[in-house]
Amino acid sequence: MSAHTPKRFTIQLRKGDQVKVMAGRDAGKSGRILSVNPRKNTVIVEHANIIKRHTRPNPSKNVQGGILEKEGPINASNVMLVCTSCGKHTRIGHNVLPDGTKTRVCRRCGTALDR
């Protein structure tokens, strides 16, 4: 890797996963993942890390302007996946199925997280 290409992180979280924020200003909040950025090792969680963005009106793009509130990125190490079956935050394990595909599993109860 050259000095200009950033390191790409391996994030086991996927878009649409239910997660809980474990550290930072919004610790304890939970929500769905809206987007994942493996280059910056960040995720955007709905209703967490709300930032204010001052936007200028732009009639050609039909943007009204004013102060918009939107979700900001959170480091992926500060969120934990919430298992759909046991309902608790958990670490992610991996299982290899007999057909050779790899699935994510809950470390607490062992159920598959991928549908």
C-alpha positions in Angstrom: 0.0 0.0 0.0 1.3 3.4 -0.9 1.3 6.4 1.4 -1.7 7.9 -0.3 -4.2 5.0 -0.1 -5.8 4.8 3.3 -6.1 1.5 5.1 -9.4 -0.3 4.5 -10.8 -1.7 7.8 -12.8 -4.9 8.1 -16.2 -4.1 9.5 -18.5 -6.9 10.4 -21.5 -4.6 10.7 -23.8 -4.2 7.7 -26.3 -1.6 6.6 -29.7 -2.2 8.3 -28.2 -3.9 11.4 -29.7 -2.9 14.8 -26.8 -1.6 16.9 -26.3 0.1 20.3 -23.9 2.9 20.8 -21.5 1.9 23.6 -19.2 5.0 24.0 -19.3 8.7 23.4 -21.9 11.4 23.7 -24.8 9.2 22.6 -23.8 6.1 24.7 -26.9 3.9 25.3 -28.8 4.9 22.2 -29.7 2.3 19.7 -30.8 2.4 16.1 -30.3 0.9 12.6 -27.2 1.4 10.6 -27.8 3.8 7.7 -24.4 3.5 6.0 -21.0 1.9 6.6 -17.6 3.5 5.5 -14.8 0.9 5.7 -12.2 3.4 4.6 -12.7 5.6 7.6 -13.9 2.7 9.9 -17.2 4.6 10.6 -20.9 3.9 10.6 -23.9 6.2 10.6 -26.6 5.2 13.1 -30.1 6.6 12.9 -31.0 9.0 15.8 -27.4 9.0 17.1 -24.7 11.6 16.9 -27.0 14.3 15.6 -25.1 17.2 14.1 -26.3 20.6 12.9 -25.5 21.6 9.4 -26.0 25.2 8.2 -27.1 25.2 4.6 -27.5 28.0 2.2 -30.7 28.1 0.1 -30.3 26.9 -3.5 -33.4 27.3 -5.6 -32.0 25.4 -8.6 -31.6 22.2 -6.4 -34.8 23.0 -4.5 -33.0 23.3 -1.2 -34.7 25.6 1.3 -31.7 26.3 3.5 -31.5 26.9 7.2 -30.2 24.7 10.0 -30.5 21.0 9.2 -30.1 18.2 11.7 -28.6 14.9 10.5 -26.7 11.9 11.7 -22.9 12.1 11.9 -20.4 9.2 11.6 -19.5 7.1 14.7 -16.4 5.0 14.9 -17.3 1.3 14.3 -15.5 0.3 17.5 -18.0 2.4 19.5 -21.1 0.4 18.5 -22.2 -3.2 19.2 -24.6 -5.3 17.3 -28.0 -6.1 19.0 -29.1 -9.7 18.4 -32.6 -10.0 17.0 -33.4 -13.3 18.9 -31.9 -12.7 22.4 -32.3 -8.9 22.3 -28.9 -8.1 23.9 -25.8 -6.4 22.5 -23.3 -9.1 21.4 -20.1 -9.8 19.6 -20.1 -11.2 16.1 -18.9 -14.7 15.4 -18.6 -16.6 12.0 -19.8 -20.0 11.0 -19.0 -21.8 7.7 -22.0 -23.6 6.4 -21.8 -27.0 4.7 -22.2 -25.4 1.2 -19.1 -23.2 1.9 -20.8 -19.9 2.7 -19.8 -17.9 5.7 -22.5 -16.5 8.0 -22.4 -14.1 11.0 -23.6 -15.6 14.2 -24.5 -14.2 17.7 -21.8 -15.1 20.2 -24.3 -15.2 23.1 -27.1 -17.5 21.6 -25.5 -18.8 18.4 -28.3 -17.8 16.1 -27.5 -16.7 12.5 -27.6 -12.9 12.0 -27.8 -13.0 8.2 -31.2 -13.6 6.8 
